[in-house]
Amino acid sequence: MYGWMYVSMCLEIHVGVHTLKLEYYFTPSIAKLNVFLSLQADHLRQETLVQMSRILTIRQAAHGLLTMGGYFHLLRNFRTRLMSKI
């Protein structure tokens, strides 16, 4: 959100006395894009689970999911530490 506010501040277009902000025009499009990407990510996660159940044993799938969970936990911690330094 902060990045978008910075971009919108930098991309203001001055037309005569009226200021036309690009944020007004792009916000609905970005919201639609976020919804679309969220739906695509959900579909990809569901499809991954279906394929995992076909290919792997229950034990292998469980081990893989625990490993991925640990990896994403590390990524979240890294991101939090990185953002706190900025």
Secondary structure, 3 states (H helix, E strand, C coil): CHHHHHHHHHCCEEECCEEECHHHHHHHHHHHHHHHHHHHHHHHHHHHHHHHHHHCCHHHHHHHHHHHHHHHHHHHHHHHHHHHHC
